[in-house]
């Protein structure tokens, strides 16, 4: 699962902020300042810019770890996708509400049921 969002911060500052908020330790992967990585609660967690098409004004970032979605969704908004082509949820900051289903991460069990049903 991948989570995409926009941030006004440069990648090193964003990695430091997410590390502090989540309690992980995002560091440059093999010295690459364009990709930050950590093993976090048993999952790979990487943070990097990408070059997806967008409205021409925003720079999408990729955050790979479903446990990080709550923090990033409430702060930045974004989309949760499966295999890059199945949109699972769209979040608008500063809420935890999925605008596709109307469900909220506040009721995580119901929200997870909706997300799981969208996975092919």
DSSP file (Angstrom, degrees, kcal/mol; ACC not computed):
  #  RESIDUE AA STRUCTURE BP1 BP2  ACC     N-H-->O    O-->H-N    N-H-->O    O-->H-N    TCO  KAPPA ALPHA  PHI   PSI    X-CA   Y-CA   Z-CA
    1    1 A X              0   0    0      0, 0.0     2,-0.4     0, 0.0    81,-0.2   0.000 360.0 360.0 360.0 141.7    0.0    0.0    0.0
    2    2 A X  E     -A   81   0A   0     79,-2.0    79,-2.6    62,-0.1     2,-0.4  -0.958 360.0-154.6-129.5 148.9    1.2    3.5   -0.8
    3    3 A X  E     -AB  80  63A   0     60,-1.8    60,-2.9    -2,-0.4     2,-0.4  -0.988  10.1-162.2-125.5 127.2    0.1    6.8    0.5
    4    4 A X  E     +AB  79  62A   0     75,-3.0    75,-2.4    -2,-0.4     2,-0.3  -0.895  20.4 150.8-113.7 138.2    0.7   10.0   -1.6
    5    5 A X  E     - B   0  61A   0     56,-1.7    56,-2.7    -2,-0.4     2,-0.3  -0.970  37.0-115.8-155.9 167.3    0.5   13.5   -0.2
    6    6 A X  E     - B   0  60A   0     70,-0.4     2,-0.3    -2,-0.3    54,-0.1  -0.842  26.6-177.7-109.7 148.2    1.9   17.0   -0.7
    7    7 A X        -     0   0    0     52,-0.5    52,-0.2    -2,-0.3     7,-0.1  -0.998  30.5-143.4-144.0 142.1    4.0   18.9    1.7
    8    8 A X  S    S+     0   0    0     -2,-0.3     2,-0.2     2,-0.1    -1,-0.1   0.605  78.2  95.4 -76.5  -9.8    5.5   22.4    1.7
    9    9 A X  S    S-     0   0    0      1,-0.1    -2,-0.1     2,-0.1     2,-0.1  -0.487  82.1-112.2 -83.4 150.1    8.6   21.1    3.4
   10   10 A X     >  -     0   0    0     -2,-0.2     4,-2.6     1,-0.1     3,-0.3  -0.437  41.0-102.0 -69.8 156.1   11.8   20.0    1.7
   11   11 A X  H  > S+     0   0    0      1,-0.2     4,-2.8     2,-0.2     5,-0.2   0.868 119.2  50.0 -54.6 -46.2   12.4   16.2    2.0
   12   12 A X  H  > S+     0   0    0      1,-0.2     4,-2.0     2,-0.2    -1,-0.2   0.913 114.4  45.3 -60.8 -40.4   15.0   16.3    4.8
   13   13 A X  H  > S+     0   0    0     -3,-0.3     4,-2.3     2,-0.2    -2,-0.2   0.896 113.8  49.1 -68.9 -39.8   12.8   18.6    7.0
   14   14 A X  H  X S+     0   0    0     -4,-2.6     4,-3.0     2,-0.2     5,-0.3   0.912 109.9  51.4 -65.3 -42.6    9.7   16.4    6.3
   15   15 A X  H  X S+     0   0    0     -4,-2.8     4,-2.3    -5,-0.2    11,-0.4   0.911 111.5  48.0 -60.3 -42.1   11.6   13.2    7.1
   16   16 A X  H  X S+     0   0    0     -4,-2.0     4,-2.1    -5,-0.2    -1,-0.2   0.907 113.0  47.9 -65.0 -41.9   12.7   14.8   10.4
   17   17 A X  H  X S+     0   0    0     -4,-2.3     4,-2.5     2,-0.2    -2,-0.2   0.940 113.8  45.4 -66.2 -47.4    9.2   16.0   11.2
   18   18 A X  H  X S+     0   0    0     -4,-3.0     4,-2.9     1,-0.2     6,-0.4   0.885 110.9  54.6 -64.2 -37.8    7.6   12.6   10.5
   19   19 A X  H  X>S+     0   0    0     -4,-2.3     4,-1.8    -5,-0.3     5,-0.9   0.925 111.7  44.4 -59.1 -44.4   10.3   10.8   12.4
   20   20 A X  H  <5S+     0   0    0     -4,-2.1    -2,-0.2     2,-0.2    -1,-0.2   0.905 117.1  44.7 -67.4 -41.4    9.6   12.9   15.4
   21   21 A X  H  <5S+     0   0    0     -4,-2.5    -2,-0.2     1,-0.2    -1,-0.2   0.870 123.2  34.3 -72.2 -37.0    5.8   12.6   15.1
   22   22 A X  H  <5S-     0   0    0     -4,-2.9    -2,-0.2    -5,-0.2    -1,-0.2   0.654 104.0-120.7 -93.9 -17.6    5.7    8.8   14.4
   23   23 A X  T  <5S+     0   0    0     -4,-1.8    -3,-0.2    -5,-0.3     2,-0.1   0.759  72.5 120.2  80.9  25.1    8.6    7.8   16.6
   24   24 A X      < -     0   0    0     -5,-0.9    -1,-0.2    -6,-0.4     2,-0.1  -0.406  64.6-123.4-107.4-171.0   10.6    6.3   13.7
   25   25 A X        -     0   0    0     -2,-0.1     2,-0.3    14,-0.1    12,-0.1  -0.557  24.9-171.4-138.2  70.6   14.0    7.2   12.3
   26   26 A X        +     0   0    0    -11,-0.4     2,-0.3    -2,-0.1    12,-0.2  -0.495  16.8 168.2 -66.7 123.9   13.8    8.1    8.6
   27   27 A X  E     -C   37   0A   0     10,-1.8    10,-2.7    -2,-0.3     5,-0.1  -0.926  46.1 -76.0-133.6 157.7   17.3    8.4    7.2
   28   28 A X  E >   -C   36   0A   0     -2,-0.3     3,-1.0     8,-0.2     2,-0.6  -0.323  52.4-118.9 -55.1 130.7   18.7    8.7    3.7
   29   29 A X  E >  S-C   32   0A   0      6,-3.0     3,-2.2     3,-0.7     5,-0.2  -0.637  88.5 -18.7 -77.8 118.0   18.6    5.2    2.1
   30   30 A X  T 3  S-     0   0    0     -2,-0.6    -1,-0.3     1,-0.3     3,-0.1   0.848 128.1 -56.0  50.5  38.7   22.2    4.2    1.2
   31   31 A X  T <  S+     0   0    0     -3,-1.0     2,-0.7     1,-0.2    -1,-0.3   0.488 100.3 141.4  78.6   3.5   23.2    7.8    1.4
   32   32 A X  E X   -C   29   0A   0     -3,-2.2     3,-1.5     3,-0.2    -3,-0.7  -0.710  39.1-161.5 -84.3 113.0   20.6    9.0   -1.1
   33   33 A X  E 3  S+     0   0A   0     -2,-0.7    -1,-0.1     1,-0.3     3,-0.1   0.486  87.0  64.3 -73.0  -2.5   19.2   12.3    0.0
   34   34 A X  E 3  S+     0   0A   0      1,-0.2    15,-0.7    -5,-0.2     2,-0.3   0.400 104.2  45.9-100.5   1.2   16.2   11.8   -2.4
   35   35 A X  E <   - D   0  48A   0     -3,-1.5    -6,-3.0    13,-0.2     2,-0.4  -0.956  65.0-166.0-146.2 125.9   14.9    8.7   -0.5
   36   36 A X  E     -CD  28  47A   0     11,-3.0    11,-2.7    -2,-0.3     2,-0.3  -0.870  15.5-178.2-111.3 145.6   14.4    8.2    3.2
   37   37 A X  E     +CD  27  46A   0    -10,-2.7   -10,-1.8    -2,-0.4     2,-0.3  -0.980  14.5 160.5-146.7 149.8   13.9    4.8    4.8
   38   38 A X  E     - D   0  45A   0      7,-1.7     7,-2.2    -2,-0.3     2,-0.6  -0.941  40.0-118.2-160.5 152.1   13.3    3.0    8.1
   39   39 A X  E     - D   0  44A   0     -2,-0.3     2,-0.4     5,-0.2     5,-0.2  -0.877  43.9-177.7 -87.7 122.9   11.9   -0.3    9.3
   40   40 A X  E >   - D   0  43A   0      3,-3.0     3,-2.2    -2,-0.6    27,-0.1  -0.987  59.0 -21.1-135.4 122.6    8.9    0.8   11.3
   41   41 A X  T 3  S-     0   0    0     -2,-0.4    -1,-0.1     1,-0.3     3,-0.1   0.858 127.7 -51.3  41.3  46.4    6.6   -1.5   13.3
   42   42 A X  T 3  S+     0   0    0      1,-0.2     2,-0.3    -3,-0.0    -1,-0.3   0.511 120.5  99.5  79.3   6.1    7.7   -4.4   11.1
   43   43 A X  E <  S-D   40   0A   0     -3,-2.2    -3,-3.0    22,-0.0     2,-0.3  -0.866  78.8-105.0-122.2 156.0    7.1   -2.7    7.8
   44   44 A X  E     -D   39   0A   0     -2,-0.3     2,-0.5    -5,-0.2    -5,-0.2  -0.639  35.5-169.1 -73.4 135.3    9.2   -0.9    5.3
   45   45 A X  E     +D   38   0A   0     -7,-2.2    -7,-1.7    -2,-0.3     2,-0.4  -0.947  11.7 169.8-130.2 109.0    8.6    2.8    5.5
   46   46 A X  E     -D   37   0A   0     -2,-0.5    18,-2.0    18,-0.4     2,-0.4  -0.927  17.2-163.5-124.2 150.4   10.1    5.0    2.8
   47   47 A X  E     +DE  36  63A   0    -11,-2.7   -11,-3.0    -2,-0.4     2,-0.3  -0.994  26.7 142.5-133.1 122.4    9.6    8.6    1.9
   48   48 A X  E     -DE  35  62A   0     14,-1.5    14,-2.9    -2,-0.4   -13,-0.2  -0.994  46.6-106.9-157.6 153.6   10.6   10.0   -1.4
   49   49 A X  E     - E   0  61A   0    -15,-0.7     2,-0.3    -2,-0.3    12,-0.2  -0.444  36.6-166.6 -75.0 158.9    9.5   12.5   -4.1
   50   50 A X        -     0   0    0     10,-1.7    10,-0.2    -2,-0.1    -1,-0.0  -0.863  26.8-124.8-138.0 177.7    8.0   11.2   -7.3
   51   51 A X        +     0   0    0     -2,-0.3     3,-0.1     8,-0.1    10,-0.1  -0.082  49.2 149.5-118.2  34.2    7.2   12.5  -10.8
   52   52 A X        -     0   0    0      1,-0.1     8,-0.3     8,-0.1     2,-0.2  -0.319  56.4 -98.2 -63.8 150.4    3.5   11.7  -11.1
   53   53 A X        +     0   0    0      2,-0.1     2,-0.2     1,-0.0    -1,-0.1  -0.465  58.8 151.8 -66.2 139.2    1.4   14.0  -13.2
   54   54 A X        -     0   0    0     -2,-0.2     5,-0.0    -3,-0.1    -1,-0.0  -0.679  63.2 -58.2-147.0-156.4   -0.5   16.5  -11.1
   55   55 A X  S    S-     0   0    0     -2,-0.2    -2,-0.1     1,-0.1     0, 0.0   0.387  73.8-109.4 -79.4   7.6   -1.8   20.0  -11.5
   56   56 A X  S    S+     0   0    0      2,-0.3    -1,-0.1     1,-0.1     3,-0.0   0.337 107.9  70.5  86.5  -8.7    1.6   21.4  -12.2
   57   57 A X  S    S+     0   0    0      1,-0.0     2,-0.3     0, 0.0    -1,-0.1   0.598  84.7  69.0-113.9 -16.4    1.9   23.2   -8.9
   58   58 A X        -     0   0    0    -52,-0.0     2,-0.7   -50,-0.0    -2,-0.3  -0.793  63.0-145.6-111.9 149.2    2.3   20.4   -6.4
   59   59 A X        -     0   0    0     -2,-0.3   -52,-0.5   -52,-0.2    -8,-0.1  -0.914  24.4-142.6-112.6 103.7    5.1   17.9   -5.8
   60   60 A X  E     -B    6   0A   0     -2,-0.7   -10,-1.7    -8,-0.3     2,-0.3  -0.361  12.6-158.1 -69.1 142.4    3.7   14.6   -4.7
   61   61 A X  E     -BE   5  49A   0    -56,-2.7   -56,-1.7   -12,-0.2     2,-0.5  -0.880   9.2-136.0-115.8 152.5    5.5   12.6   -2.1
   62   62 A X  E     -BE   4  48A   0    -14,-2.9   -14,-1.5    -2,-0.3     2,-0.5  -0.930  17.0-176.0-113.0 131.9    5.3    8.9   -1.5
   63   63 A X  E     -BE   3  47A   0    -60,-2.9   -60,-1.8    -2,-0.5     2,-1.0  -0.961   9.4-160.8-127.1 111.6    5.0    7.4    2.0
   64   64 A X        +     0   0    0    -18,-2.0   -18,-0.4    -2,-0.5     2,-0.2  -0.737  56.7  79.1-101.6  89.6    4.9    3.6    2.1
   65   65 A X    >   -     0   0    0     -2,-1.0     3,-1.5   -20,-0.2     4,-0.4  -0.500  61.2-146.4 176.5 117.4    3.5    2.4    5.4
   66   66 A X  G >  S+     0   0    0      1,-0.3     3,-1.2     2,-0.2     4,-0.4   0.806  98.4  64.2 -63.2 -28.0   -0.2    2.3    6.2
   67   67 A X  G 3  S+     0   0    0      1,-0.3     4,-0.4     2,-0.2     3,-0.3   0.733  98.1  56.1 -68.5 -20.1    0.5    3.1    9.9
   68   68 A X  G <> S+     0   0    0     -3,-1.5     4,-2.1     1,-0.2    -1,-0.3   0.574  84.5  85.9 -85.4  -9.3    1.8    6.5    8.8
   69   69 A X  H <> S+     0   0    0     -3,-1.2     4,-3.4    -4,-0.4     5,-0.3   0.887  81.6  57.5 -61.3 -41.2   -1.4    7.4    7.0
   70   70 A X  H  > S+     0   0    0     -4,-0.4     4,-1.8    -3,-0.3    -1,-0.2   0.930 110.8  42.3 -57.7 -47.4   -3.2    8.8   10.1
   71   71 A X  H  > S+     0   0    0     -4,-0.4     4,-1.2     1,-0.2    -1,-0.2   0.943 119.8  41.8 -65.8 -47.8   -0.5   11.4   10.8
   72   72 A X  H  X>S+     0   0    0     -4,-2.1     4,-3.4     1,-0.2     5,-1.0   0.883 112.7  53.9 -70.4 -37.2    0.0   12.5    7.2
   73   73 A X  H  X5S+     0   0    0     -4,-3.4     4,-0.8    -5,-0.2    -1,-0.2   0.910 110.1  46.5 -63.1 -42.2   -3.7   12.5    6.3
   74   74 A X  H  <5S+     0   0    0     -4,-1.8    20,-0.6    -5,-0.3    -1,-0.2   0.783 123.3  34.9 -72.1 -24.6   -4.6   14.8    9.2
   75   75 A X  H  <5S+     0   0    0     -4,-1.2    -2,-0.2    -5,-0.2    -3,-0.2   0.847 137.1   9.7 -96.6 -39.6   -1.7   17.1    8.4
   76   76 A X  H  <5S-     0   0    0     -4,-3.4   -70,-0.4    -5,-0.2    17,-0.3   0.601  86.6-136.0-118.0 -17.1   -1.4   17.2    4.6
   77   77 A X     << +     0   0    0     -5,-1.0     2,-0.3    -4,-0.8   -71,-0.3  -0.202  39.1 147.2  73.0 177.6   -4.3   15.3    3.1
   78   78 A X  E     - F   0  91A   0     13,-2.6    13,-3.4   -73,-0.2     2,-0.4  -0.928  41.1 -73.7 149.7-171.1   -3.6   12.9    0.3
   79   79 A X  E     -AF   4  90A   0    -75,-2.4   -75,-3.0    -2,-0.3     2,-0.5  -0.946  22.1-147.0-126.3 146.1   -4.6    9.6   -1.4
   80   80 A X  E     -AF   3  89A   0      9,-2.5     8,-2.9    -2,-0.4     9,-1.6  -0.957  28.2-179.7-109.5 124.7   -4.2    6.0   -0.4
   81   81 A X  E     -AF   2  87A   0    -79,-2.6   -79,-2.0    -2,-0.5     2,-0.4  -0.863  24.1-142.0-126.8 158.7   -3.7    3.7   -3.4
   82   82 A X  E >> S- F   0  86A   0      4,-2.2     4,-1.7    -2,-0.3     3,-1.3  -0.987  86.2 -12.6-119.5 127.3   -3.1    0.0   -4.1
   83   83 A X  T 34 S-     0   0    0     -2,-0.4    -1,-0.1     1,-0.3     0, 0.0   0.794 112.6 -79.9  52.8  33.4   -0.7   -1.1   -6.8
   84   84 A X  T 34 S+     0   0    0      2,-0.2    -1,-0.3     1,-0.2     3,-0.1   0.325 128.3  63.1  63.7  -6.5   -0.6    2.5   -8.2
   85   85 A X  T <4 S+     0   0    0     -3,-1.3     2,-0.6     1,-0.1    -2,-0.2   0.465  81.1  75.4-129.0  -0.8   -3.9    2.1  -10.0
   86   86 A X  E  <  -F   82   0A   0     -4,-1.7    -4,-2.2     0, 0.0     2,-0.6  -0.933  67.6-146.7-117.0 111.3   -6.7    1.5   -7.4
   87   87 A X  E     +F   81   0A   0     -2,-0.6    -6,-0.2    -6,-0.2     3,-0.1  -0.642  22.3 173.0 -75.9 119.5   -7.7    4.6   -5.4
   88   88 A X  E     -     0   0A   0     -8,-2.9     2,-0.3    -2,-0.6    -7,-0.2   0.825  60.8  -8.0 -95.6 -39.1   -8.7    3.4   -2.0
   89   89 A X  E     -F   80   0A   0     -9,-1.6    -9,-2.5    11,-0.1     2,-0.4  -0.993  48.6-151.4-158.1 153.6   -9.2    6.7   -0.1
   90   90 A X  E     -F   79   0A   0     -2,-0.3     9,-3.1   -11,-0.2     2,-0.4  -0.991  19.3-165.2-131.1 123.5   -8.9   10.4   -0.5
   91   91 A X  E     -FG  78  98A   0    -13,-3.4   -13,-2.6    -2,-0.4     2,-0.5  -0.890   8.6-154.0-113.5 138.3   -8.3   12.5    2.6
   92   92 A X    >   -     0   0    0      5,-0.8     3,-1.8    -2,-0.4     5,-0.3  -0.941  39.2 -89.0-107.6 128.5   -8.6   16.3    3.0
   93   93 A X  T 3  S+     0   0    0     -2,-0.5   -19,-0.1     1,-0.3   -18,-0.1  -0.474 103.1  24.3 -68.7 146.2   -6.6   17.9    5.7
   94   94 A X  T 3  S+     0   0    0    -20,-0.6    -1,-0.3    -2,-0.1     2,-0.2  -0.834 110.5  70.3-103.5  27.8   -7.2   18.5    8.6
   95   95 A X    <   -     0   0    0     -3,-1.8   -18,-0.1   -22,-0.2    -1,-0.1  -0.484  67.7-134.8 -99.5 171.4   -9.8   15.7    9.0
   96   96 A X        +     0   0    0     -2,-0.2     9,-2.2    -3,-0.1     2,-0.4   0.077  66.3 123.6-104.1  19.4   -9.5   11.9    9.1
   97   97 A X  B     -H  104   0B   0     -5,-0.3    -5,-0.8     7,-0.2     2,-0.7  -0.696  59.9-136.9 -92.4 131.5  -12.5   11.6    6.7
   98   98 A X  B  >  -G   91   0A   0      5,-3.2     4,-2.9    -2,-0.4     5,-0.2  -0.766  11.1-155.7 -81.3 116.6  -12.2    9.6    3.4
   99   99 A X  T  4 S+     0   0    0     -9,-3.1    -1,-0.1    -2,-0.7    -8,-0.1   0.673  88.5  59.3 -72.2 -15.4  -14.1   11.8    0.9
  100  100 A X  T  4 S+     0   0    0    -10,-0.4    -1,-0.2     1,-0.1   -11,-0.1   0.899 124.9  14.4 -76.3 -41.7  -14.8    8.8   -1.3
  101  101 A X  T  4 S-     0   0    0     -3,-0.2    -2,-0.2     2,-0.2     3,-0.1   0.650  91.8-127.1-108.3 -19.9  -16.7    6.8    1.3
  102  102 A X     <  +     0   0    0     -4,-2.9    -3,-0.1     1,-0.3     2,-0.1   0.446  67.1 130.7  82.0  -1.3  -17.5    9.3    4.0
  103  103 A X        -     0   0    0     -5,-0.2    -5,-3.2     8,-0.1     2,-0.3  -0.441  47.3-139.5 -83.2 163.0  -16.0    7.0    6.6
  104  104 A X  B >   -H   97   0B   0     -7,-0.2     3,-1.2     3,-0.2     7,-0.4  -0.899  20.8-129.5-125.9 149.7  -13.5    8.2    9.1
  105  105 A X  G >  S+     0   0    0     -9,-2.2     3,-0.6    -2,-0.3    -8,-0.1   0.645 105.8  76.2 -68.1 -13.5  -10.2    6.9   10.6
  106  106 A X  G 3  S+     0   0    0      1,-0.3     2,-0.6   -10,-0.2    -1,-0.2   0.839 101.0  40.8 -64.7 -31.6  -11.9    7.8   13.9
  107  107 A X  G <> S+     0   0    0     -3,-1.2     4,-2.3     1,-0.2     3,-0.4  -0.695  82.9 172.5-109.8  74.6  -13.9    4.6   13.4
  108  108 A X  H <>  +     0   0    0     -3,-0.6     4,-3.1    -2,-0.6     5,-0.2   0.814  68.1  57.0 -60.5 -36.9  -11.0    2.6   12.0
  109  109 A X  H  > S+     0   0    0      2,-0.2     4,-1.8     1,-0.2    -1,-0.2   0.939 112.1  41.4 -61.4 -47.3  -12.7   -0.8   11.9
  110  110 A X  H  > S+     0   0    0     -3,-0.4     4,-1.8     2,-0.2    -2,-0.2   0.904 116.1  50.4 -65.8 -41.2  -15.5    0.5    9.6
  111  111 A X  H  X S+     0   0    0     -4,-2.3     4,-2.4    -7,-0.4    -2,-0.2   0.919 109.6  50.1 -63.4 -44.4  -13.0    2.5    7.6
  112  112 A X  H  X S+     0   0    0     -4,-3.1     4,-2.8     1,-0.2    -1,-0.2   0.857 106.7  56.0 -63.3 -36.2  -10.7   -0.5    7.1
  113  113 A X  H  X S+     0   0    0     -4,-1.8     4,-1.8    -5,-0.2    -1,-0.2   0.915 109.2  46.2 -61.2 -44.1  -13.7   -2.6    6.0
  114  114 A X  H  X S+     0   0    0     -4,-1.8     4,-0.9     2,-0.2    -2,-0.2   0.929 114.1  48.0 -64.5 -45.8  -14.5    0.0    3.2
  115  115 A X  H >X S+     0   0    0     -4,-2.4     3,-0.9     1,-0.2     4,-0.6   0.923 110.6  51.0 -61.6 -44.8  -10.8    0.1    2.2
  116  116 A X  H >< S+     0   0    0     -4,-2.8     3,-1.0     1,-0.3    -1,-0.2   0.863 104.2  58.2 -62.0 -37.0  -10.4   -3.6    2.1
  117  117 A X  H 3< S+     0   0    0     -4,-1.8    -1,-0.3     1,-0.2    -2,-0.2   0.746 101.9  56.2 -65.7 -23.4  -13.5   -4.0   -0.1
  118  118 A X  H << S+     0   0    0     -3,-0.9     2,-0.5    -4,-0.9    -1,-0.2   0.645  83.3  97.8 -82.9 -15.3  -11.9   -1.7   -2.7
  119  119 A X    <<        0   0    0     -3,-1.0   -32,-0.0    -4,-0.6   -31,-0.0  -0.626 360.0 360.0 -78.2 123.8   -8.8   -3.9   -3.1
  120  120 A X              0   0    0     -2,-0.5    -1,-0.1   -38,-0.1    -3,-0.1   0.506 360.0 360.0 -67.7 360.0   -9.2   -6.2   -6.1
